[in-house]
C-alpha cells in the first residue's frame, strides 16, 4: 500500500568503491543510452554531464560526506550495490581511481589526474531495502527541490512512477498522488505524464528522420508548453478530458508540429521557435475560425507572422499602436509648458510625426477605395 509519508533509508554506510555499480537505467540517461554497459554510461556522463568538473572538485577536496549515494543491494551480483541516485558522482570517483575506464576526454582526464591528489575509495552511501522506497525522496529532491533535473528527465521519472507504483490508478488519480508525493500541482504532473507519452510517439517514429534530432537534442519543454494551449492540443489530438488523452492522437499533425519546430532550412532556421510568442501565434492560427490562416501557413509557405495577418487580430494590434501614440502625445502636450529647453532635433521629430501620420492616413484611404 502506498502512503504519502517519506520513507527513510535503513542504513548509513561507507561502501567500498569496488562494490558500487553504476545504474544503466538511471532516469537522467536518455532512452538510447539506457540498459548499456558501464563503459557506455561513463562515456555519456563524460560527454553530456559536468563530470570533469566534478572530478576536479572531488580530486581536490575529497568526497563530501553530505553527498551520499542512494543505493540498494544488487539483485544479480552478491555483495554489490547498485546506485539509484548519484551516477555522476560515482563516475567521477571511478575515473579518479581508474582513468583507463574513459574512452573519451582522455587528455582532459589526464590533466585532472595530474593536478589532483584525492582518490576516495570508501564512499558514503544511504542504503535502502528496495528501490521503491527511494522514489518519494527522489521525487521531492529532483522535481520540486533544489537539485532539479531537466524537464525530460523529470517526465521520464514521473512516468516510471505512474507505470510502477500507480499502475492500477487512472491518469488523474496517478497525477494527483504523484503531485502530493513531490509537492507539486496535479495539472502540471498530468501535463508532464501526457507530454512524455507524446514524446515517446515521436521517438518511436525515429524523430521523423529530422536531421540531427534525437532524444538528446529534443526540447521537451516544447511539448509541455504546447499542451498548455487548447488549439495546439486539439490539433495534435490530445484530450485531457478522457482517460487516455493520447488515444485519438493525430500522428500526421504531430509529425507536422515536430517538423515546424525542429526541422532546419538551409539557413539553419526552423519555421517556429518554441517560445511563448510563436506558440501563442500558432495557437491563434489553429482556431477553427482561422482556417485560411492555417492553410496559408501549412500549405502555402506563409511565415507565421504572415499567416497571423490573415486572422484579423492585427486590426486590434494596429488600433493599439495608434492609441498608444495618442496617449504619449497627450502626455507631451500636458508637459510642454513646463519644459525649459527643447532638445536639438525637436522640430525634426514633430515633422516626422506629421509625415508618418499623413502616410498612414493615405494608406488607409487607398485600402478603403480598393474595397
Phi and psi in degrees as a GROMACS rama.xvg file:
@    title "Ramachandran Plot"
@    xaxis  label "Phi"
@    yaxis  label "Psi"
@TYPE xy
-89.6794  135.166  UNK-2
-119.175  171.996  UNK-3
-99.1853  3.35374  UNK-4
-82.0187  143.422  UNK-5
-70.3985  130.874  UNK-6
-85.8089  134.849  UNK-7
-104.613  153.682  UNK-8
-66.1944  153.113  UNK-9
-83.3369  -31.0775  UNK-10
-138.772  139.441  UNK-11
-104.356  120.363  UNK-12
-142.012  159.162  UNK-13
-111.439  115.205  UNK-14
-111.725  140.42  UNK-15
-61.2271  139.689  UNK-16
-55.8243  -35.2838  UNK-17
-64.6996  -20.452  UNK-18
-100.328  6.90628  UNK-19
-105.825  129.929  UNK-20
-112.324  137.232  UNK-21
-66.8652  151.596  UNK-22
-96.2274  108.778  UNK-23
-73.039  -8.79664  UNK-24
-113.44  24.7549  UNK-25
-59.0622  131.312  UNK-26
-57.5806  -26.0548  UNK-27
-73.362  -18.1584  UNK-28
-75.4552  134.839  UNK-29
-64.7156  158.016  UNK-30
-55.8643  -35.7827  UNK-31
-66.9026  -16.3059  UNK-32
-106.724  -10.0553  UNK-33
-74.0324  147.285  UNK-34
80.2215  3.01619  UNK-35
-81.5895  170.494  UNK-36
-77.6664  174.839  UNK-37
-57.707  -38.7549  UNK-38
-60.2207  -40.862  UNK-39
-69.6051  -37.4112  UNK-40
-64.5187  -44.7116  UNK-41
-62.936  -41.5573  UNK-42
-60.2872  -46.0106  UNK-43
-61.9842  -43.8967  UNK-44
-60.6611  -37.5309  UNK-45
-72.1499  -34.7034  UNK-46
-87.1449  -31.0775  UNK-47
-111.45  -15.2462  UNK-48
-119.321  165.887  UNK-49
-83.4272  52.2054  UNK-50
-70.4151  -37.6531  UNK-51
-61.8819  -42.333  UNK-52
-62.9555  -39.8226  UNK-53
-67.5221  -38.78  UNK-54
-57.7458  -45.2068  UNK-55
-61.8425  -43.1646  UNK-56
-64.6167  -46.0926  UNK-57
-70.4997  -39.2533  UNK-58
-63.3073  -29.5052  UNK-59
-82.6255  -42.8668  UNK-60
-113.905  -5.74692  UNK-61
85.5829  179.984  UNK-62
-90.7873  120.987  UNK-63
-70.4908  122.288  UNK-64
-60.3891  -24.6631  UNK-65
-75.0785  -10.0959  UNK-66
-101.467  59.0339  UNK-67
-65.6932  145.637  UNK-68
-77.8133  146.717  UNK-69
-100.693  120.313  UNK-70
-132.695  159.504  UNK-71
-132.845  156.861  UNK-72
-64.5681  135.037  UNK-73
-71.6099  135.794  UNK-74
-76.661  -16.7941  UNK-75
-104.557  -40.1917  UNK-76
-105.959  112.167  UNK-77
-63.7532  135.532  UNK-78
81.8847  -0.336534  UNK-79
-105.246  158.024  UNK-80
-125.96  133.705  UNK-81
-98.3336  131.891  UNK-82
-79.7207  122.481  UNK-83
-88.6438  -35.5297  UNK-84
-138.055  125.888  UNK-85
123.621  21.8092  UNK-86
-55.2461  -42.7635  UNK-87
-68.0679  -41.9337  UNK-88
-63.8086  -42.8312  UNK-89
-66.1874  -39.1154  UNK-90
-59.0592  -45.049  UNK-91
-60.5225  -43.9137  UNK-92
-68.4406  -40.636  UNK-93
-60.1048  -42.7176  UNK-94
-70.6944  -33.7489  UNK-95
-62.4557  -38.1879  UNK-96
-85.604  -25.6451  UNK-97
-145.937  76.9208  UNK-98
-61.3744  -16.4238  UNK-99
-68.8837  -10.9479  UNK-100
-68.4481  -19.6826  UNK-101
-80.9593  133.769  UNK-102
-106.377  -8.43662  UNK-103
-136.042  167.844  UNK-104
56.0192  30.9321  UNK-105
-62.8644  -43.278  UNK-106
-65.9199  -37.4256  UNK-107
-68.2968  -39.2491  UNK-108
-65.2313  -40.6376  UNK-109
-58.4369  -40.2266  UNK-110
-66.5726  -40.0024  UNK-111
-61.4953  -44.4328  UNK-112
-60.5665  -41.5886  UNK-113
-68.9584  -29.4187  UNK-114
-96.3786  -2.42102  UNK-115
-127.36  166.568  UNK-116
-131.479  -19.2455  UNK-117
-76.1145  130.473  UNK-118
-134.086  78.1963  UNK-119
-60.6875  135.904  UNK-120
-122.874  -19.1431  UNK-121
-112.054  114.752  UNK-122
-107.04  127.999  UNK-123
-64.7871  129.499  UNK-124
-135.875  148.882  UNK-125
-104.482  115.871  UNK-126
-96.8819  129.011  UNK-127
-108.738  155.169  UNK-128
-67.961  -42.8273  UNK-129
-136.925  157.944  UNK-130
-64.7703  -32.8581  UNK-131
-59.2973  -32.2108  UNK-132
-65.5054  -20.7281  UNK-133
-84.72  -18.6228  UNK-134
-56.0433  -45.7177  UNK-135
-66.7201  -40.9881  UNK-136
-62.5338  -47.408  UNK-137
-64.0224  -40.2245  UNK-138
-57.6355  -48.2912  UNK-139
-67.3334  -42.0863  UNK-140
-66.4696  -40.7284  UNK-141
-102.558  -24.2782  UNK-142
-91.1029  -41.1715  UNK-143
-111.42  -29.1357  UNK-144
-78.146  -163.962  UNK-145
-83.4709  -17.7765  UNK-146
-105.4  76.086  UNK-147
-79.9672  144.78  UNK-148
-84.8953  171.28  UNK-149
-68.0704  163.264  UNK-150
-63.3327  -40.6109  UNK-151
-64.6876  -39.0627  UNK-152
-63.8344  -41.4728  UNK-153
-59.9591  -48.0919  UNK-154
-63.3795  -42.3465  UNK-155
-61.3933  -41.6685  UNK-156
-66.0124  -47.379  UNK-157
-63.0959  -37.1562  UNK-158
-66.3085  -35.558  UNK-159
-65.7945  -33.3812  UNK-160
-65.7609  -45.4361  UNK-161
-59.8391  -41.0946  UNK-162
-80.203  -9.07335  UNK-163
-113.4  -72.2643  UNK-164
-68.1483  -37.5975  UNK-165
-112.974  30.3895  UNK-166
-60.893  -33.5475  UNK-167
-84.8217  -5.98564  UNK-168
-94.5487  157.161  UNK-169
-69.3573  166.903  UNK-170
-58.1315  -46.689  UNK-171
-64.3551  -41.2543  UNK-172
-64.5799  -44.8352  UNK-173
-62.575  -43.1956  UNK-174
-60.8602  -40.9472  UNK-175
-65.9926  -43.8929  UNK-176
-66.4431  -42.5498  UNK-177
-66.7925  -39.2231  UNK-178
-60.4948  -41.8013  UNK-179
-66.4416  -36.8956  UNK-180
-62.9311  -41.0368  UNK-181
-104.537  -0.452239  UNK-182
72.321  46.1477  UNK-183
-130.044  -176.891  UNK-184
-88.3859  142.759  UNK-185
-62.4898  -42.5013  UNK-186
-67.7088  -32.4833  UNK-187
-68.1831  -44.7053  UNK-188
-62.0639  -43.4726  UNK-189
-61.3147  -40.1882  UNK-190
-64.5987  -38.5347  UNK-191
-65.5464  -42.786  UNK-192
-64.018  -46.7327  UNK-193
-68.7306  -39.8713  UNK-194
-58.7874  -37.8468  UNK-195
-67.7261  -35.5171  UNK-196
-64.0403  -39.7799  UNK-197
-64.7117  -44.0169  UNK-198
-58.3629  -41.7363  UNK-199
-61.3636  -35.4329  UNK-200
-66.4817  -44.167  UNK-201
-60.9334  -43.7963  UNK-202
-64.3406  -44.1732  UNK-203
-63.9947  -23.59  UNK-204
-91.66  17.7772  UNK-205
63.3362  31.4629  UNK-206
53.6533  31.0223  UNK-207
53.7065  31.541  UNK-208
56.1958  27.9878  UNK-209
-74.6587  126.365  UNK-210
-58.6477  125.783  UNK-211
82.3384  -3.04719  UNK-212
-92.6757  129.378  UNK-213
-152.427  -176.922  UNK-214
-67.8418  -16.8779  UNK-215
-92.8157  -13.6086  UNK-216
-114.789  -1.84976  UNK-217
-78.6311  131.006  UNK-218
-89.6988  98.1268  UNK-219
-65.1051  -27.5343  UNK-220
-62.9417  -22.3287  UNK-221
-61.7751  -39.9366  UNK-222
-67.0876  -49.513  UNK-223
-61.1964  -43.8763  UNK-224
-68.388  -36.2283  UNK-225
-65.0746  -37.6651  UNK-226
-70.44  -11.9092  UNK-227
-86.0039  -1.15591  UNK-228
-113.787  119.528  UNK-229
-58.1249  -42.3952  UNK-230
-77.453  -32.6164  UNK-231
-68.0249  -42.4809  UNK-232
-59.1281  -44.6046  UNK-233
-65.4059  -39.6476  UNK-234
-61.0537  -44.0149  UNK-235
-70.6232  -28.5899  UNK-236
98.1853  27.7854  UNK-237
-99.1508  129.563  UNK-238
-128.413  106.958  UNK-239
-72.1171  -10.3517  UNK-240
-86.5657  -3.82594  UNK-241
-115.056  163.014  UNK-242
-64.1341  -36.5504  UNK-243
-115.125  89.1813  UNK-244
-58.1545  -24.6159  UNK-245
-101.253  11.0409  UNK-246
-59.5419  -37.9215  UNK-247
-107.534  26.3152  UNK-248
-60.081  138.501  UNK-249
-93.2362  105.002  UNK-250
-65.9031  -30.9619  UNK-251
-63.093  -45.2509  UNK-252
-74.5574  -32.9115  UNK-253
-63.8575  -38.066  UNK-254
-63.2692  -42.9541  UNK-255
-61.2138  -47.7127  UNK-256
-55.7951  -44.6138  UNK-257
-64.8234  -42.822  UNK-258
-65.1552  -41.5408  UNK-259
-59.0262  -38.4833  UNK-260
-91.4815  -22.1143  UNK-261
-124.158  -20.5742  UNK-262
-82.1305  124.752  UNK-263
-97.2719  145.316  UNK-264
-86.2514  -170.669  UNK-265
-63.1678  -22.5829  UNK-266
-92.0418  6.73033  UNK-267
75.8923  22.2271  UNK-268
-114.623  147.155  UNK-269
-96.8268  160.374  UNK-270
-67.2484  -32.2704  UNK-271
-125.78  151.14  UNK-272
-106.624  141.322  UNK-273
-81.3847  30.4005  UNK-274
-88.3768  174.463  UNK-275
-61.3349  -39.217  UNK-276
-61.7459  -51.3087  UNK-277
-66.7765  -39.7227  UNK-278
-67.3442  -36.0144  UNK-279
-64.7247  -41.2617  UNK-280
-67.0166  -40.7281  UNK-281
-62.275  -43.2111  UNK-282
-58.403  -36.3919  UNK-283
-66.0911  -48.5979  UNK-284
-75.0746  -10.3114  UNK-285
-89.5949  0.293479  UNK-286
-65.3235  149.455  UNK-287
-55.5272  -41.2062  UNK-288
-74.7983  -6.27164  UNK-289
-112.171  39.427  UNK-290
-59.7636  -39.8073  UNK-291
-61.9637  -38.3931  UNK-292
-65.8801  -41.0373  UNK-293
-66.2751  -44.0134  UNK-294
-60.4282  -41.1168  UNK-295
-61.9737  -40.8174  UNK-296
-73.8141  -43.8332  UNK-297
-77.9844  -41.8952  UNK-298
-110.149  -25.8497  UNK-299
-103.237  2.9092  UNK-300
76.9008  13.8144  UNK-301
-64.6782  145.797  UNK-302
-69.2252  165.259  UNK-303
-60.4194  -41.3355  UNK-304
-65.171  -43.2265  UNK-305
-64.3183  -40.9665  UNK-306
-65.1456  -37.6347  UNK-307
-60.9582  -32.6918  UNK-308
-61.9706  -22.6245  UNK-309
-82.7277  -4.05716  UNK-310
-86.525  -16.0143  UNK-311
89.6676  -9.87977  UNK-312
-67.3345  -26.5438  UNK-313
-64.6041  -22.3161  UNK-314
-58.4427  -43.2494  UNK-315
-70.2377  -37.1787  UNK-316
-62.7965  -44.7611  UNK-317
-58.9834  -46.3721  UNK-318
-60.5144  -38.4244  UNK-319
-64.6713  -40.4514  UNK-320
-61.7289  -45.1783  UNK-321
-61.812  -44.13  UNK-322
-62.7553  -40.7992  UNK-323
-66.1923  -38.5274  UNK-324
-63.1391  -43.6243  UNK-325
-61.4526  -45.085  UNK-326
-60.4672  -41.9279  UNK-327
-68.3681  -39.5227  UNK-328
-66.4473  -35.7419  UNK-329
-64.7835  -37.1208  UNK-330
-65.9889  -41.8793  UNK-331
-63.102  -39.6565  UNK-332
-63.2651  -39.8679  UNK-333
-69.419  -22.6644  UNK-334
-97.5408  -15.2132  UNK-335
-59.0109  -37.35  UNK-336
-70.3433  -15.1286  UNK-337
-95.0426  -9.25975  UNK-338
-75.759  130.73  UNK-339
-88.3959  -34.2064  UNK-340
-145.721  124.31  UNK-341
-84.0248  144.327  UNK-342
-72.0884  168.693  UNK-343
-57.7776  -45.3714  UNK-344
-98.9759  21.9403  UNK-345
-56.4321  -50.7342  UNK-346
-62.4973  -39.7125  UNK-347
-65.0988  -39.5999  UNK-348
-64.7063  -40.1898  UNK-349
-64.0245  -39.0646  UNK-350
-62.7703  -40.0877  UNK-351
-64.4724  -39.1804  UNK-352
-60.397  -44.7492  UNK-353
-65.827  -42.7554  UNK-354
-61.0131  -45.0192  UNK-355
-64.9189  -41.6739  UNK-356
-60.8497  -44.9142  UNK-357
-64.808  -38.9864  UNK-358
-63.1692  -43.6705  UNK-359
-63.0668  -41.8413  UNK-360
-63.0112  -43.0071  UNK-361
-64.5445  -42.527  UNK-362
-63.4556  -40.8241  UNK-363
-64.1971  -41.0739  UNK-364
-65.1234  -38.175  UNK-365
-64.4081  -40.5335  UNK-366
-64.6862  -43.137  UNK-367
-63.6248  -39.2822  UNK-368
-66.8102  -37.6457  UNK-369
-62.8943  -36.6074  UNK-370
